[in-house]
Amino acid sequence: MYALVLLITSVSAGFLGSILGLGGGIILVPVLTLFFGVNIRYAVAASLISIIATSSGAAAGFLKDRLTNLRLAVLLEVGTVLGAIVGFLISRYVTASVLYLIFGFFLLFSAVTMLRRREDSRASINHPWAEKLKLAGRYPGAKGEWIHYQVERVPFGLLAMFGAGILSALLGIGSGIFKVLAMDNAMRLPMKVSSATSNFMIGVTASASAGAYLLQGDIKPEIAGPVAFGIIVGSYFGAKAMVKMPAVLIRRIFVVVLVVVSAQMIWKGLHA
């Protein structure tokens, strides 16, 4: 029964995570710690495995649909991987109660961010780095036409990815909300491109720290196994759904979930 409930939760997390480009960890860590009583370090480690699975399950579909900007993803991963290494190095010096509080406030920030109306305003000019590295791209529209876009503020995007990498290692999340925010708001990429590229990147970011958690013995197969399988199934169907449907309703529902869970995590952090 335990494994079945965990599997259903993981499928749901993978579905929502792939649609929003956030990774399933933002749901899984609170669920594992609050409802299954799993130690937060084991939950973080299992979540990192699930993020790799989310990326694997969704990235293939997005690549096939020409939504992922591979050149940009490879460049930005330099910042995220460096951040993930730094995050892991400092994770042993952070207590469980502090992790609960950080995660709770992070979820609250995510809820506020998702509550805002997202306008798909594309960049009108290329940053010089984007010009030299040929980061501009195109993706198919709803009617099959090609939509071209430019890339702005590349250095700021790299800095934001470094911070996202630190959060990923500390909290066991894909930190996709920061990746999407940086690409969507700062670099002015179309929302679908931001989400698809974030899905591709979160797996690489998680891989940079998951190996270290494995060596520390924090990855428990009885937890990571059903989580990873459920995430792969959910993220596959989420990737299919994201191409065809707007995420407005899902975002609104998810905001409610984030607010409730963030309040629970903050309360637990204050009383841990």
FIMIMI-894603 format. One record per residue (C-alpha): residue number from 1; residue in three letters; chain; x, y, z. Coordinates in Angstrom, 3 decimals. Example, Ala and Ser with C-alpha at 12.3 -4.5 7.8 and 13.67 -1.06 7.14 Angstrom:
2
nr: 1, rest: Ala, kette: A, c1: 12.300, c2: -4.500, c3: 7.800
nr: 2, rest: Ser, kette: A, c1: 13.670, c2: -1.060, c3: 7.140
***
This chain:
272
nr: 1, rest: Met, kette: A, c1: 0.000, c2: 0.000, c3: 0.000
nr: 2, rest: Tyr, kette: A, c1: 2.880, c2: 2.343, c3: 0.908
nr: 3, rest: Ala, kette: A, c1: 4.567, c2: 1.766, c3: -2.462
nr: 4, rest: Leu, kette: A, c1: 1.267, c2: 2.200, c3: -4.359
nr: 5, rest: Val, kette: A, c1: 0.483, c2: 5.556, c3: -2.754
nr: 6, rest: Leu, kette: A, c1: 4.057, c2: 6.678, c3: -3.360
nr: 7, rest: Leu, kette: A, c1: 3.779, c2: 5.598, c3: -7.003
nr: 8, rest: Ile, kette: A, c1: 0.508, c2: 7.513, c3: -7.562
nr: 9, rest: Thr, kette: A, c1: 1.973, c2: 10.607, c3: -5.909
nr: 10, rest: Ser, kette: A, c1: 5.065, c2: 10.362, c3: -8.106
nr: 11, rest: Val, kette: A, c1: 3.010, c2: 10.076, c3: -11.297
nr: 12, rest: Ser, kette: A, c1: 1.082, c2: 13.220, c3: -10.342
nr: 13, rest: Ala, kette: A, c1: 4.290, c2: 15.054, c3: -9.440
nr: 14, rest: Gly, kette: A, c1: 5.917, c2: 14.090, c3: -12.730
nr: 15, rest: Phe, kette: A, c1: 2.874, c2: 15.204, c3: -14.722
nr: 16, rest: Leu, kette: A, c1: 2.682, c2: 18.651, c3: -13.117
nr: 17, rest: Gly, kette: A, c1: 6.446, c2: 19.042, c3: -12.960
nr: 18, rest: Ser, kette: A, c1: 6.948, c2: 18.456, c3: -16.670
nr: 19, rest: Ile, kette: A, c1: 4.111, c2: 20.805, c3: -17.660
nr: 20, rest: Leu, kette: A, c1: 5.487, c2: 23.656, c3: -15.553
nr: 21, rest: Gly, kette: A, c1: 9.172, c2: 22.918, c3: -16.148
nr: 22, rest: Leu, kette: A, c1: 9.756, c2: 22.724, c3: -12.386
nr: 23, rest: Gly, kette: A, c1: 10.616, c2: 19.095, c3: -11.760
nr: 24, rest: Gly, kette: A, c1: 8.671, c2: 16.798, c3: -9.453
nr: 25, rest: Gly, kette: A, c1: 10.862, c2: 17.524, c3: -6.432
nr: 26, rest: Ile, kette: A, c1: 8.877, c2: 20.610, c3: -5.482
nr: 27, rest: Ile, kette: A, c1: 5.980, c2: 18.275, c3: -4.696
nr: 28, rest: Leu, kette: A, c1: 7.791, c2: 15.105, c3: -3.667
nr: 29, rest: Val, kette: A, c1: 10.016, c2: 16.451, c3: -0.886
nr: 30, rest: Pro, kette: A, c1: 7.090, c2: 17.922, c3: 1.127
nr: 31, rest: Val, kette: A, c1: 4.974, c2: 14.793, c3: 0.546
nr: 32, rest: Leu, kette: A, c1: 7.761, c2: 12.391, c3: 1.556
nr: 33, rest: Thr, kette: A, c1: 8.624, c2: 14.343, c3: 4.701
nr: 34, rest: Leu, kette: A, c1: 5.169, c2: 15.471, c3: 5.851
nr: 35, rest: Phe, kette: A, c1: 2.995, c2: 12.471, c3: 4.943
nr: 36, rest: Phe, kette: A, c1: 5.423, c2: 9.533, c3: 4.747
nr: 37, rest: Gly, kette: A, c1: 7.697, c2: 10.608, c3: 7.609
nr: 38, rest: Val, kette: A, c1: 10.867, c2: 10.253, c3: 5.537
nr: 39, rest: Asn, kette: A, c1: 14.026, c2: 11.973, c3: 6.792
nr: 40, rest: Ile, kette: A, c1: 14.440, c2: 15.158, c3: 4.779
nr: 41, rest: Arg, kette: A, c1: 17.945, c2: 14.187, c3: 3.610
nr: 42, rest: Tyr, kette: A, c1: 16.658, c2: 10.877, c3: 2.231
nr: 43, rest: Ala, kette: A, c1: 13.739, c2: 12.753, c3: 0.661
nr: 44, rest: Val, kette: A, c1: 16.119, c2: 15.237, c3: -0.974
nr: 45, rest: Ala, kette: A, c1: 18.261, c2: 12.394, c3: -2.332
nr: 46, rest: Ala, kette: A, c1: 15.236, c2: 10.493, c3: -3.725
nr: 47, rest: Ser, kette: A, c1: 13.928, c2: 13.734, c3: -5.182
nr: 48, rest: Leu, kette: A, c1: 17.190, c2: 14.299, c3: -7.058
nr: 49, rest: Ile, kette: A, c1: 16.793, c2: 10.861, c3: -8.636
nr: 50, rest: Ser, kette: A, c1: 13.202, c2: 11.719, c3: -9.531
nr: 51, rest: Ile, kette: A, c1: 14.329, c2: 14.970, c3: -11.155
nr: 52, rest: Ile, kette: A, c1: 16.710, c2: 13.069, c3: -13.414
nr: 53, rest: Ala, kette: A, c1: 13.769, c2: 10.796, c3: -14.304
nr: 54, rest: Thr, kette: A, c1: 11.502, c2: 13.811, c3: -14.928
nr: 55, rest: Ser, kette: A, c1: 14.022, c2: 15.338, c3: -17.284
nr: 56, rest: Ser, kette: A, c1: 14.519, c2: 12.045, c3: -19.113
nr: 57, rest: Gly, kette: A, c1: 10.788, c2: 11.468, c3: -19.478
nr: 58, rest: Ala, kette: A, c1: 9.887, c2: 14.964, c3: -20.680
nr: 59, rest: Ala, kette: A, c1: 13.007, c2: 16.070, c3: -22.566
nr: 60, rest: Ala, kette: A, c1: 12.618, c2: 13.494, c3: -25.338
nr: 61, rest: Gly, kette: A, c1: 9.123, c2: 14.740, c3: -26.180
nr: 62, rest: Phe, kette: A, c1: 10.127, c2: 18.406, c3: -26.102
nr: 63, rest: Leu, kette: A, c1: 13.174, c2: 17.750, c3: -28.305
nr: 64, rest: Lys, kette: A, c1: 10.965, c2: 15.982, c3: -30.814
nr: 65, rest: Asp, kette: A, c1: 8.582, c2: 18.955, c3: -30.845
nr: 66, rest: Arg, kette: A, c1: 11.525, c2: 21.368, c3: -31.380
nr: 67, rest: Leu, kette: A, c1: 10.747, c2: 23.340, c3: -28.212
nr: 68, rest: Thr, kette: A, c1: 14.085, c2: 22.896, c3: -26.389
nr: 69, rest: Asn, kette: A, c1: 16.941, c2: 25.323, c3: -27.086
nr: 70, rest: Leu, kette: A, c1: 19.906, c2: 22.955, c3: -26.775
nr: 71, rest: Arg, kette: A, c1: 22.635, c2: 25.561, c3: -27.343
nr: 72, rest: Leu, kette: A, c1: 21.268, c2: 27.766, c3: -24.582
nr: 73, rest: Ala, kette: A, c1: 20.737, c2: 24.798, c3: -22.246
nr: 74, rest: Val, kette: A, c1: 24.370, c2: 23.688, c3: -22.577
nr: 75, rest: Leu, kette: A, c1: 25.637, c2: 27.225, c3: -21.883
nr: 76, rest: Leu, kette: A, c1: 23.418, c2: 27.792, c3: -18.846
nr: 77, rest: Glu, kette: A, c1: 24.299, c2: 24.383, c3: -17.398
nr: 78, rest: Val, kette: A, c1: 27.811, c2: 25.710, c3: -16.746
nr: 79, rest: Gly, kette: A, c1: 26.287, c2: 27.984, c3: -14.098
nr: 80, rest: Thr, kette: A, c1: 23.889, c2: 25.386, c3: -12.664
nr: 81, rest: Val, kette: A, c1: 26.457, c2: 22.596, c3: -12.321
nr: 82, rest: Leu, kette: A, c1: 28.910, c2: 24.913, c3: -10.548
nr: 83, rest: Gly, kette: A, c1: 26.089, c2: 26.021, c3: -8.252
nr: 84, rest: Ala, kette: A, c1: 25.056, c2: 22.406, c3: -7.549
nr: 85, rest: Ile, kette: A, c1: 28.610, c2: 21.534, c3: -6.499
nr: 86, rest: Val, kette: A, c1: 28.742, c2: 24.541, c3: -4.157
nr: 87, rest: Gly, kette: A, c1: 25.302, c2: 23.650, c3: -2.772
nr: 88, rest: Phe, kette: A, c1: 26.350, c2: 20.094, c3: -1.955
nr: 89, rest: Leu, kette: A, c1: 29.547, c2: 21.280, c3: -0.251
nr: 90, rest: Ile, kette: A, c1: 27.569, c2: 23.498, c3: 2.131
nr: 91, rest: Ser, kette: A, c1: 24.596, c2: 21.110, c3: 2.592
nr: 92, rest: Arg, kette: A, c1: 26.266, c2: 19.203, c3: 5.465
nr: 93, rest: Tyr, kette: A, c1: 26.523, c2: 22.411, c3: 7.464
nr: 94, rest: Val, kette: A, c1: 22.789, c2: 23.196, c3: 7.224
nr: 95, rest: Thr, kette: A, c1: 20.444, c2: 21.682, c3: 9.851
nr: 96, rest: Ala, kette: A, c1: 17.157, c2: 19.940, c3: 8.989
nr: 97, rest: Ser, kette: A, c1: 15.071, c2: 22.736, c3: 10.533
nr: 98, rest: Val, kette: A, c1: 16.804, c2: 25.323, c3: 8.359
nr: 99, rest: Leu, kette: A, c1: 16.169, c2: 23.152, c3: 5.278
nr: 100, rest: Tyr, kette: A, c1: 12.453, c2: 22.988, c3: 6.161
nr: 101, rest: Leu, kette: A, c1: 12.302, c2: 26.773, c3: 6.487
nr: 102, rest: Ile, kette: A, c1: 14.216, c2: 27.387, c3: 3.255
nr: 103, rest: Phe, kette: A, c1: 11.953, c2: 24.974, c3: 1.403
nr: 104, rest: Gly, kette: A, c1: 8.798, c2: 26.500, c3: 2.900
nr: 105, rest: Phe, kette: A, c1: 9.723, c2: 30.043, c3: 1.916
nr: 106, rest: Phe, kette: A, c1: 10.858, c2: 28.801, c3: -1.497
nr: 107, rest: Leu, kette: A, c1: 7.420, c2: 27.251, c3: -2.079
nr: 108, rest: Leu, kette: A, c1: 5.754, c2: 30.489, c3: -0.962
nr: 109, rest: Phe, kette: A, c1: 7.898, c2: 32.449, c3: -3.420
nr: 110, rest: Ser, kette: A, c1: 6.970, c2: 29.961, c3: -6.158
nr: 111, rest: Ala, kette: A, c1: 3.261, c2: 30.433, c3: -5.395
nr: 112, rest: Val, kette: A, c1: 3.515, c2: 34.230, c3: -5.630
nr: 113, rest: Thr, kette: A, c1: 5.439, c2: 33.914, c3: -8.894
nr: 114, rest: Met, kette: A, c1: 2.885, c2: 31.549, c3: -10.444
nr: 115, rest: Leu, kette: A, c1: 0.010, c2: 33.761, c3: -9.326
nr: 116, rest: Arg, kette: A, c1: 1.216, c2: 36.561, c3: -11.579
nr: 117, rest: Arg, kette: A, c1: -0.141, c2: 36.688, c3: -15.077
nr: 118, rest: Arg, kette: A, c1: 2.610, c2: 35.517, c3: -17.415
nr: 119, rest: Glu, kette: A, c1: 2.911, c2: 37.490, c3: -20.657
nr: 120, rest: Asp, kette: A, c1: 4.732, c2: 35.823, c3: -23.546
nr: 121, rest: Ser, kette: A, c1: 6.773, c2: 38.903, c3: -24.550
nr: 122, rest: Arg, kette: A, c1: 9.697, c2: 37.795, c3: -26.685
nr: 123, rest: Ala, kette: A, c1: 13.054, c2: 39.556, c3: -26.911
nr: 124, rest: Ser, kette: A, c1: 13.377, c2: 41.963, c3: -29.824
nr: 125, rest: Ile, kette: A, c1: 17.187, c2: 41.961, c3: -30.001
nr: 126, rest: Asn, kette: A, c1: 19.983, c2: 39.474, c3: -29.374
nr: 127, rest: His, kette: A, c1: 22.566, c2: 39.932, c3: -26.625
nr: 128, rest: Pro, kette: A, c1: 26.120, c2: 40.025, c3: -28.150
nr: 129, rest: Trp, kette: A, c1: 26.907, c2: 36.663, c3: -26.526
nr: 130, rest: Ala, kette: A, c1: 23.730, c2: 35.206, c3: -27.985
nr: 131, rest: Glu, kette: A, c1: 24.731, c2: 36.527, c3: -31.405
nr: 132, rest: Lys, kette: A, c1: 28.203, c2: 34.967, c3: -31.251
nr: 133, rest: Leu, kette: A, c1: 26.994, c2: 31.644, c3: -29.838
nr: 134, rest: Lys, kette: A, c1: 23.936, c2: 31.492, c3: -32.151
nr: 135, rest: Leu, kette: A, c1: 21.475, c2: 31.078, c3: -29.271
nr: 136, rest: Ala, kette: A, c1: 18.427, c2: 32.467, c3: -31.091
nr: 137, rest: Gly, kette: A, c1: 15.992, c2: 29.843, c3: -32.314
nr: 138, rest: Arg, kette: A, c1: 12.510, c2: 28.959, c3: -33.471
nr: 139, rest: Tyr, kette: A, c1: 9.677, c2: 26.644, c3: -32.480
nr: 140, rest: Pro, kette: A, c1: 6.426, c2: 25.489, c3: -34.127
nr: 141, rest: Gly, kette: A, c1: 3.272, c2: 27.455, c3: -33.307
nr: 142, rest: Ala, kette: A, c1: -0.230, c2: 26.087, c3: -32.746
nr: 143, rest: Lys, kette: A, c1: -0.980, c2: 26.226, c3: -36.464
nr: 144, rest: Gly, kette: A, c1: 2.318, c2: 24.672, c3: -37.543
nr: 145, rest: Glu, kette: A, c1: 4.013, c2: 27.976, c3: -38.396
nr: 146, rest: Trp, kette: A, c1: 7.575, c2: 28.702, c3: -37.205
nr: 147, rest: Ile, kette: A, c1: 7.898, c2: 31.315, c3: -34.445
nr: 148, rest: His, kette: A, c1: 11.359, c2: 32.929, c3: -34.237
nr: 149, rest: Tyr, kette: A, c1: 12.813, c2: 34.393, c3: -31.021
nr: 150, rest: Gln, kette: A, c1: 15.935, c2: 36.197, c3: -29.757
nr: 151, rest: Val, kette: A, c1: 17.838, c2: 35.887, c3: -26.435
nr: 152, rest: Glu, kette: A, c1: 18.635, c2: 38.837, c3: -24.112
nr: 153, rest: Arg, kette: A, c1: 20.783, c2: 39.298, c3: -20.927
nr: 154, rest: Val, kette: A, c1: 22.865, c2: 36.130, c3: -21.213
nr: 155, rest: Pro, kette: A, c1: 25.325, c2: 37.010, c3: -18.352
nr: 156, rest: Phe, kette: A, c1: 22.433, c2: 37.629, c3: -15.934
nr: 157, rest: Gly, kette: A, c1: 20.953, c2: 34.295, c3: -16.963
nr: 158, rest: Leu, kette: A, c1: 24.218, c2: 32.516, c3: -16.116
nr: 159, rest: Leu, kette: A, c1: 24.302, c2: 34.156, c3: -12.668
nr: 160, rest: Ala, kette: A, c1: 20.689, c2: 33.145, c3: -12.000
nr: 161, rest: Met, kette: A, c1: 21.506, c2: 29.548, c3: -12.978
nr: 162, rest: Phe, kette: A, c1: 24.368, c2: 29.466, c3: -10.463
nr: 163, rest: Gly, kette: A, c1: 21.896, c2: 30.341, c3: -7.690
nr: 164, rest: Ala, kette: A, c1: 19.429, c2: 27.771, c3: -9.038
nr: 165, rest: Gly, kette: A, c1: 22.129, c2: 25.089, c3: -8.869
nr: 166, rest: Ile, kette: A, c1: 22.823, c2: 25.850, c3: -5.199
nr: 167, rest: Leu, kette: A, c1: 19.112, c2: 25.524, c3: -4.350
nr: 168, rest: Ser, kette: A, c1: 18.876, c2: 22.270, c3: -6.311
nr: 169, rest: Ala, kette: A, c1: 21.606, c2: 20.598, c3: -4.256
nr: 170, rest: Leu, kette: A, c1: 20.357, c2: 21.973, c3: -0.926
nr: 171, rest: Leu, kette: A, c1: 16.656, c2: 21.208, c3: -1.374
nr: 172, rest: Gly, kette: A, c1: 16.562, c2: 18.297, c3: -3.809
nr: 173, rest: Ile, kette: A, c1: 14.579, c2: 20.267, c3: -6.382
nr: 174, rest: Gly, kette: A, c1: 15.192, c2: 20.978, c3: -10.041
nr: 175, rest: Ser, kette: A, c1: 14.979, c2: 24.703, c3: -9.118
nr: 176, rest: Gly, kette: A, c1: 13.057, c2: 24.948, c3: -12.376
nr: 177, rest: Ile, kette: A, c1: 11.075, c2: 27.944, c3: -11.127
nr: 178, rest: Phe, kette: A, c1: 14.266, c2: 30.042, c3: -11.152
nr: 179, rest: Lys, kette: A, c1: 15.340, c2: 28.618, c3: -14.495
nr: 180, rest: Val, kette: A, c1: 11.967, c2: 29.424, c3: -16.048
nr: 181, rest: Leu, kette: A, c1: 11.913, c2: 32.879, c3: -14.409
nr: 182, rest: Ala, kette: A, c1: 15.403, c2: 33.716, c3: -15.684
nr: 183, rest: Met, kette: A, c1: 14.684, c2: 32.552, c3: -19.224
nr: 184, rest: Asp, kette: A, c1: 11.158, c2: 33.948, c3: -19.372
nr: 185, rest: Asn, kette: A, c1: 11.556, c2: 37.315, c3: -17.609
nr: 186, rest: Ala, kette: A, c1: 15.254, c2: 38.214, c3: -17.896
nr: 187, rest: Met, kette: A, c1: 16.255, c2: 36.535, c3: -21.161
nr: 188, rest: Arg, kette: A, c1: 12.772, c2: 37.094, c3: -22.663
nr: 189, rest: Leu, kette: A, c1: 12.292, c2: 33.618, c3: -24.147
nr: 190, rest: Pro, kette: A, c1: 8.812, c2: 32.346, c3: -25.075
nr: 191, rest: Met, kette: A, c1: 7.136, c2: 30.523, c3: -22.165
nr: 192, rest: Lys, kette: A, c1: 6.990, c2: 27.143, c3: -23.910
nr: 193, rest: Val, kette: A, c1: 10.684, c2: 27.339, c3: -24.830
nr: 194, rest: Ser, kette: A, c1: 11.572, c2: 28.317, c3: -21.246
nr: 195, rest: Ser, kette: A, c1: 9.618, c2: 25.378, c3: -19.811
nr: 196, rest: Ala, kette: A, c1: 10.991, c2: 22.833, c3: -22.295
nr: 197, rest: Thr, kette: A, c1: 14.592, c2: 24.026, c3: -21.903
nr: 198, rest: Ser, kette: A, c1: 14.212, c2: 24.002, c3: -18.103
nr: 199, rest: Asn, kette: A, c1: 13.000, c2: 20.391, c3: -18.237
nr: 200, rest: Phe, kette: A, c1: 16.109, c2: 19.437, c3: -20.174
nr: 201, rest: Met, kette: A, c1: 18.414, c2: 21.287, c3: -17.765
nr: 202, rest: Ile, kette: A, c1: 17.037, c2: 20.133, c3: -14.410
nr: 203, rest: Gly, kette: A, c1: 18.179, c2: 16.560, c3: -15.017
nr: 204, rest: Val, kette: A, c1: 21.758, c2: 17.661, c3: -15.643
nr: 205, rest: Thr, kette: A, c1: 21.692, c2: 19.902, c3: -12.561
nr: 206, rest: Ala, kette: A, c1: 20.383, c2: 17.078, c3: -10.360
nr: 207, rest: Ser, kette: A, c1: 22.947, c2: 14.627, c3: -11.746
nr: 208, rest: Ala, kette: A, c1: 25.749, c2: 16.900, c3: -10.559
nr: 209, rest: Ser, kette: A, c1: 24.732, c2: 16.368, c3: -6.918
nr: 210, rest: Ala, kette: A, c1: 22.865, c2: 13.000, c3: -6.988
nr: 211, rest: Gly, kette: A, c1: 26.128, c2: 11.061, c3: -7.366
nr: 212, rest: Ala, kette: A, c1: 27.519, c2: 12.703, c3: -4.258
nr: 213, rest: Tyr, kette: A, c1: 24.371, c2: 11.847, c3: -2.271
nr: 214, rest: Leu, kette: A, c1: 24.721, c2: 8.240, c3: -3.483
nr: 215, rest: Leu, kette: A, c1: 28.275, c2: 8.046, c3: -2.130
nr: 216, rest: Gln, kette: A, c1: 27.022, c2: 9.391, c3: 1.212
nr: 217, rest: Gly, kette: A, c1: 24.440, c2: 6.565, c3: 1.413
nr: 218, rest: Asp, kette: A, c1: 21.453, c2: 8.916, c3: 1.397
nr: 219, rest: Ile, kette: A, c1: 19.690, c2: 7.277, c3: -1.572
nr: 220, rest: Lys, kette: A, c1: 17.336, c2: 4.534, c3: -0.381
nr: 221, rest: Pro, kette: A, c1: 16.215, c2: 2.139, c3: -3.204
nr: 222, rest: Glu, kette: A, c1: 12.859, c2: 1.401, c3: -1.527
nr: 223, rest: Ile, kette: A, c1: 12.016, c2: 5.108, c3: -1.802
nr: 224, rest: Ala, kette: A, c1: 13.845, c2: 6.131, c3: -4.973
nr: 225, rest: Gly, kette: A, c1: 12.618, c2: 3.115, c3: -6.995
nr: 226, rest: Pro, kette: A, c1: 8.841, c2: 3.725, c3: -7.063
nr: 227, rest: Val, kette: A, c1: 9.424, c2: 7.491, c3: -7.121
nr: 228, rest: Ala, kette: A, c1: 11.600, c2: 7.339, c3: -10.241
nr: 229, rest: Phe, kette: A, c1: 9.215, c2: 4.976, c3: -12.067
nr: 230, rest: Gly, kette: A, c1: 6.163, c2: 7.092, c3: -11.264
nr: 231, rest: Ile, kette: A, c1: 7.932, c2: 10.293, c3: -12.262
nr: 232, rest: Ile, kette: A, c1: 8.913, c2: 8.864, c3: -15.671
nr: 233, rest: Val, kette: A, c1: 5.309, c2: 7.863, c3: -16.410
nr: 234, rest: Gly, kette: A, c1: 3.873, c2: 11.182, c3: -15.225
nr: 235, rest: Ser, kette: A, c1: 6.428, c2: 13.353, c3: -17.011
nr: 236, rest: Tyr, kette: A, c1: 5.859, c2: 11.510, c3: -20.308
nr: 237, rest: Phe, kette: A, c1: 2.148, c2: 12.336, c3: -20.290
nr: 238, rest: Gly, kette: A, c1: 2.834, c2: 15.827, c3: -18.939
nr: 239, rest: Ala, kette: A, c1: 5.130, c2: 16.584, c3: -21.880
nr: 240, rest: Lys, kette: A, c1: 2.413, c2: 15.438, c3: -24.286
nr: 241, rest: Ala, kette: A, c1: -0.206, c2: 17.604, c3: -22.539
nr: 242, rest: Met, kette: A, c1: 1.959, c2: 20.743, c3: -22.312
nr: 243, rest: Val, kette: A, c1: 2.335, c2: 21.000, c3: -26.086
nr: 244, rest: Lys, kette: A, c1: -1.438, c2: 21.045, c3: -26.623
nr: 245, rest: Met, kette: A, c1: -2.928, c2: 22.817, c3: -23.598
nr: 246, rest: Pro, kette: A, c1: -2.542, c2: 26.131, c3: -21.721
nr: 247, rest: Ala, kette: A, c1: -1.216, c2: 25.763, c3: -18.173
nr: 248, rest: Val, kette: A, c1: -3.307, c2: 28.607, c3: -16.665
nr: 249, rest: Leu, kette: A, c1: -5.770, c2: 26.397, c3: -14.790
nr: 250, rest: Ile, kette: A, c1: -3.034, c2: 24.012, c3: -13.654
nr: 251, rest: Arg, kette: A, c1: -0.986, c2: 26.949, c3: -12.369
nr: 252, rest: Arg, kette: A, c1: -3.938, c2: 28.244, c3: -10.326
nr: 253, rest: Ile, kette: A, c1: -4.590, c2: 24.847, c3: -8.757
nr: 254, rest: Phe, kette: A, c1: -0.887, c2: 24.390, c3: -8.113
nr: 255, rest: Val, kette: A, c1: -0.691, c2: 27.767, c3: -6.348
nr: 256, rest: Val, kette: A, c1: -3.165, c2: 26.538, c3: -3.733
nr: 257, rest: Val, kette: A, c1: -1.141, c2: 23.359, c3: -3.217
nr: 258, rest: Leu, kette: A, c1: 2.096, c2: 25.338, c3: -2.890
nr: 259, rest: Val, kette: A, c1: 0.643, c2: 27.734, c3: -0.295
nr: 260, rest: Val, kette: A, c1: -0.729, c2: 24.887, c3: 1.860
nr: 261, rest: Val, kette: A, c1: 2.458, c2: 22.817, c3: 1.703
nr: 262, rest: Ser, kette: A, c1: 4.723, c2: 25.846, c3: 2.261
nr: 263, rest: Ala, kette: A, c1: 2.805, c2: 26.718, c3: 5.441
nr: 264, rest: Gln, kette: A, c1: 3.203, c2: 23.135, c3: 6.689
nr: 265, rest: Met, kette: A, c1: 6.936, c2: 23.096, c3: 5.914
nr: 266, rest: Ile, kette: A, c1: 7.538, c2: 26.438, c3: 7.636
nr: 267, rest: Trp, kette: A, c1: 5.601, c2: 25.253, c3: 10.690
nr: 268, rest: Lys, kette: A, c1: 7.653, c2: 22.046, c3: 10.835
nr: 269, rest: Gly, kette: A, c1: 10.880, c2: 24.032, c3: 10.437
nr: 270, rest: Leu, kette: A, c1: 9.967, c2: 26.261, c3: 13.369
nr: 271, rest: His, kette: A, c1: 9.124, c2: 23.272, c3: 15.584
nr: 272, rest: Ala, kette: A, c1: 11.803, c2: 20.793, c3: 14.411
***
